[in-house]
Amino acid sequence: MDTTQRTDQERSAERRRRELLEAADRVVLRDGPGASMNAIAAEAGITKPILYRHFGDKGGLYAALAKRHTDALLDSLRAALDAPAERRERVEATLDTYLAAIEGAPQVYRFLMHPAEGASQSEQNEQGFDVGLHSAPLLRRLGEELAKVIAERVDLGPSGEQLARVWGHGIVGMMHAAGDWWLGERPCSRAELVNSLADLLWGRLAAAGDIAGGPGF
């Protein structure tokens, strides 16, 4: 098999995988945590064994969907963090971007963070899909990305890198916990929640100086 032929096959496989993820997205938007491999296969017009061939099991499909949505969310969060505005405004914009994302696609959020809620026991027991560990990689990735942004923009002294990681993961944990509670109960408007969370953060972060010559935060 020559290089051109192999490349064509790889492109075809990537295109087919993207089409299957788009079909999975449609089912998740409709069914949320109840989205099943059978429903996704039917939406894609294939059999479940073919779906397994592409993703291995429900855990593999879940991981692919999680990466797809996390990539998009990270792009939006970076844009909010890099917008030309005062630090407090950018903090609020970043919080609002996260909350707007989960508010705009609550079924996707519930599928990613609470997959066991609507899944049958057989779905929960699918090989390779541990519902007890579902959200940790997503939150860790968000935490690490936010830590990089903080370390690049805020002068935190000699132990700045470690402190940036603590803050990054802490802020993501706060956003996740507060957002999860807010999405379920809706006790206040999104703007009120953003303002309250920004107030909570507005301590040492507000007092710290920017790194000389850096992009600022």
Secondary structure, 3 states (H helix, E strand, C coil): CCHHHHHHHHHHHHHHHHHHHHHHHHHHHHHHHHCCHHHHHHHHCCCHHHHHHHHCCHHHHHHHHHHHHHHHHHHHHHHHHCCCCCHHHHHHHHHHHHHHHHHHCHHHHHHHHCCCCCCCHHHHCCCCCCHHHCCHHHHHHHHHHHHHHHHHHECCCCCHHHHHHHHHHHHHHHHHHHHHHHHHHCCCCHHHHHHHHHHHHCCHHHHCCECCCCCCC
